[in-house]
């Protein structure tokens, strides 16, 4: 890339960036470089790919469309006062939009995000970063939200995750939590399973309500029924 290019804060401005695609169209006036045909941009472990990639040299904004896959190295703070750690976050969606000024990444359309904060699926996932463009501030998800965390599944319509507090807030109609639990011990004699018999399904507890709050640091969940 040219020396005067403004790089997205997700990338290191001092390191080389590689891009491959079938075609390139560059508009020097607008500062837009459009890569089409199995386009991929990468730097170390960080990468962005899609049917098309558009990079704005003036603003550092990045757009990927069609079969989008990204791998981003984020700085994670487990809890207030904790030591920051580098975490690799992988995501897929139909469209990816990164606004460098707002430090905001949007995954839209059948979005999936895998990270240390949990495995998340939704119609739309928003990733908000702090001013350095590398440190996670919060995650927001909307539409058919499904999240796996700490051995349980939670489903709802909207989710906000606050990184510093390790707090998840989910709302839905209703929110539902399914948690695997250890089967109760029994003193009765149990016959050995027959050959070719599938193992028994794990025991589960299901809780539902209008909203859910979960704290990662102490593994506590509260569910508010809101009189429904």
C-alpha positions in Angstrom: 0.0 0.0 0.0 1.1 3.6 -0.6 2.9 5.4 2.2 0.2 8.1 2.5 -2.6 5.5 3.1 -4.5 5.8 6.3 -4.6 2.3 7.8 -7.5 1.0 9.9 -6.5 1.0 13.6 -7.1 -2.8 13.6 -3.8 -3.0 11.7 -0.3 -2.0 12.6 0.7 1.0 10.5 4.4 0.0 10.7 3.9 -3.6 9.4 3.4 -4.6 5.8 -0.2 -5.4 4.6 -0.9 -8.0 1.9 -3.9 -8.1 -0.4 -5.0 -10.6 -3.1 -8.0 -10.4 -5.4 -9.0 -11.1 -9.0 -9.5 -7.4 -9.9 -8.6 -4.0 -8.4 -10.2 -0.7 -9.2 -8.7 2.4 -7.5 -10.2 5.9 -7.5 -7.4 8.3 -6.4 -9.7 11.2 -5.9 -12.0 9.4 -3.5 -9.1 7.3 -2.1 -11.1 4.1 -2.6 -9.5 0.9 -3.5 -12.1 -1.8 -4.5 -10.9 -5.4 -4.6 -13.2 -8.0 -6.2 -13.1 -11.7 -6.7 -12.1 -13.8 -3.7 -10.5 -10.7 -2.0 -8.3 -11.1 1.0 -6.4 -8.6 3.1 -4.1 -9.8 5.9 -1.3 -8.8 8.3 0.0 -11.5 10.5 -2.9 -13.3 12.2 -5.3 -10.5 11.4 -7.2 -11.0 8.1 -10.4 -9.9 6.2 -11.9 -11.7 3.3 -15.0 -11.6 1.1 -16.3 -11.5 -2.4 -15.3 -7.8 -2.4 -13.2 -5.6 -0.2 -13.2 -1.8 -0.2 -10.5 0.2 1.6 -10.8 3.9 2.1 -7.2 5.4 2.0 -8.4 8.7 3.4 -10.3 7.5 6.5 -9.1 3.9 7.1 -12.6 2.5 6.8 -13.0 -1.0 5.5 -15.9 -2.8 3.9 -16.2 -6.5 3.0 -19.3 -8.0 1.3 -20.2 -11.6 0.5 -19.0 -14.7 2.4 -17.2 -12.4 4.9 -14.7 -13.9 7.3 -12.5 -11.9 9.6 -9.8 -12.7 12.2 -9.0 -9.8 14.5 -6.5 -9.5 17.4 -8.2 -7.6 20.2 -6.8 -6.5 23.6 -9.1 -8.0 26.2 -9.4 -7.0 29.9 -11.0 -9.8 31.8 -12.2 -7.5 34.7 -11.5 -4.1 36.1 -7.9 -3.9 37.2 -7.0 -7.1 35.3 -4.0 -7.4 33.0 -4.8 -7.0 29.3 -4.3 -10.0 27.0 -4.3 -10.4 23.3 -7.2 -12.5 22.0 -8.0 -13.7 18.5 -11.6 -13.1 17.6 -13.1 -14.9 14.5 -16.3 -13.8 12.8 -18.4 -14.5 9.7 -21.3 -12.5 8.2 -22.8 -11.4 4.9 -21.4 -7.9 5.3 -18.7 -6.3 7.4 -18.4 -2.5 7.9 -15.6 -0.9 9.9 -15.7 2.8 10.8 -12.2 3.8 11.9 -13.3 7.2 13.3 -15.9 5.6 15.5 -13.8 2.5 16.3 -16.9 0.5 15.4 -17.1 -2.8 13.5 -20.5 -4.1 12.2 -21.2 -7.7 11.2 -24.6 -7.8 9.4 -26.6 -10.8 8.1 -26.3 -14.3 9.6 -23.4 -13.1 11.9 -21.3 -15.4 14.0 -18.6 -14.3 16.4 -16.3 -16.6 18.3 -14.2 -15.0 21.1 -13.3 -15.4 24.7 -16.5 -13.5 25.5 -18.5 -16.5 24.2 -19.8 -18.0 21.0 -22.3 -15.6 19.6 -24.8 -15.8 16.7 -27.3 -13.1 15.7 -28.8 -11.3 12.7 -26.4 -8.4 13.6 -23.4 -8.0 15.8 -21.7 -4.7 16.6 -18.1 -4.6 18.1 -17.2 -1.3 19.8 -13.6 -0.6 20.5 -11.9 1.9 22.8 -10.0 4.9 21.4 -6.8 2.9 20.6 -8.8 0.8 18.1 -7.6 -2.4 19.6 -9.2 -2.8 23.0 -12.7 -4.2 23.3 -15.2 -1.9 24.9 -18.5 -3.8 24.4 -20.4 -6.1 22.1 -24.0 -5.6 21.0 -26.2 -8.2 19.2 -29.7 -8.0 17.9 -32.2 -10.4 16.2 -32.3 -14.1 17.0 -29.5 -13.8 19.5 -28.0 -17.1 20.6 -24.9 -17.2 22.9 -23.0 -20.0 24.5 -21.0 -19.1 27.6 -19.7 -20.9 30.7 -21.4 -24.2 29.7 -24.9 -22.8 29.0 -26.9 -21.4 26.1 -28.9 -18.2 26.3 -31.3 -17.0 23.6 -33.1 -13.7 23.2 -33.6 -10.7 20.9 -31.0 -8.3 22.2 -27.6 -8.6 24.0 -25.1 -6.1 25.3 -21.8 -7.3 26.8 -19.7 -4.8 28.8 -16.1 -5.9 28.8 -14.7 -4.1 31.8 -17.5 -5.3 34.1 -17.7 -8.7 32.5 -21.5 -8.2 32.4 -24.0 -9.6 29.9 -27.4 -8.1 29.5 -30.0 -9.9 27.4 -33.6 -9.2 26.6 -36.2 -11.2 24.7 -39.7 -12.4 24.4 -38.7 -14.3 26.4 -35.0 -14.8 27.2 -34.3 -18.5 27.7 -31.3 -20.1 29.4 -30.5 -23.8 29.0 -27.8 -25.2 31.3 -26.4 -28.7 31.4 -26.3 -30.1 34.9 -24.9 -33.2 36.4 -27.4 -36.1 36.7 -28.6 -36.8 40.2 -26.9 -39.7 41.9 -29.0 -42.7 42.6 -28.4 -45.8 44.8 -30.6 -48.0 42.6 -28.8 -50.7 40.5 -28.5 -49.6 36.9 -28.2 -52.2 34.2 -25.3 -51.8 31.8 -26.3 -50.2 28.4 -26.9 -52.5 25.5 -24.5 -52.6 22.6 -25.0 -49.9 19.9 -27.3 -47.9 22.3 -26.7 -44.2 22.1 -25.7 -42.5 25.3 -28.4 -40.8 27.4 -29.0 -37.1 26.7 -27.4 -34.7 29.3 -29.7 -33.3 32.0 -30.7 -29.7 31.5 -32.2 -26.9 33.5 -34.3 -24.3 31.6 -35.1 -20.8 32.9 -37.0 -18.1 31.0 -37.9 -14.5 31.6 -38.0 -11.0 30.1 -34.4 -10.1 30.8 -31.2 -11.7 32.0 -28.0 -10.4 33.6 -24.9 -12.5 33.9 -21.6 -11.6 35.5 -18.6 -13.6 34.2 -16.3 -12.9 37.2 -18.5 -14.7 39.8 -20.7 -16.8 37.4 -24.0 -15.4 38.7 -27.2 -15.1 36.7 -30.3 -13.2 37.5 -33.5 -13.4 35.5 -36.3 -10.8 35.7 -39.7 -12.0 34.7 -41.1 -8.4 34.8 -44.5 -9.8 35.9 -44.8 -12.1 32.9 
